[in-house]
Amino acid sequence: MVKRKKRLIKQEKGLLKQAEEHRLKIEKEPGRKDTTHEYWRKEIMGFERRAKERIKLLEKLKPKRRKKQLR
């Protein structure tokens, strides 16, 4: 479980970093034929969607707390 958790955390960080790099491209670089600003926006949406999926998976991996039994 620990390896899976570490992998998911690393993937989430990488996807968010990639989305930020694409945001910078939109601000600084002019669009070209194959890499337009609209293309980069769609890529950002995809990266963020996948990062959210990783976060959901991490939440599922968290151990559930057991309620103390009343005696």
C-alpha positions in Angstrom: 0.0 0.0 0.0 2.8 2.4 0.8 4.3 2.1 -2.7 1.0 2.7 -4.3 0.4 5.8 -2.1 3.8 7.2 -2.9 3.3 6.6 -6.6 -0.1 8.3 -6.6 1.3 11.3 -4.7 4.2 11.6 -7.2 1.8 11.3 -10.2 -0.5 14.0 -8.7 2.4 16.4 -8.2 3.7 15.7 -11.7 0.4 16.3 -13.4 -0.1 19.6 -11.6 3.4 20.7 -12.5 2.7 19.9 -16.1 -0.5 21.9 -16.0 1.4 24.9 -14.6 4.0 24.6 -17.4 1.2 24.7 -20.0 -0.3 27.8 -18.3 3.1 29.5 -18.7 3.2 28.5 -22.4 -0.2 30.2 -22.9 1.1 33.4 -21.3 4.6 33.6 -22.9 4.6 31.7 -26.2 2.6 32.4 -29.3 0.5 29.6 -30.7 1.6 27.5 -33.7 -0.2 25.4 -36.2 -0.2 22.2 -34.0 0.2 23.7 -30.5 -2.4 26.5 -30.2 -3.5 28.1 -27.0 -6.8 26.1 -27.2 -4.7 22.9 -27.4 -2.8 23.9 -24.2 -6.0 24.7 -22.4 -7.4 21.3 -23.2 -4.2 19.7 -22.0 -4.4 21.6 -18.7 -8.0 20.4 -18.2 -6.9 16.8 -18.8 -3.9 17.1 -16.4 -6.1 18.5 -13.7 -8.8 15.9 -14.2 -6.3 13.1 -13.8 -4.8 14.8 -10.7 -8.3 14.9 -9.2 -8.7 11.2 -9.9 -5.4 10.5 -8.1 -6.6 12.5 -5.1 -9.8 10.4 -5.0 -7.8 7.2 -5.1 -5.6 8.5 -2.2 -8.6 9.2 -0.1 -9.9 5.7 -0.7 -6.5 4.4 0.6 -6.7 6.3 3.9 -7.5 3.9 6.7 -11.1 4.3 8.0 -11.4 5.0 11.7 -13.3 2.6 13.7 -15.8 3.9 16.1 -15.2 2.9 19.7 -17.8 0.4 20.9 -20.0 1.5 23.8 -20.1 -1.0 26.6 
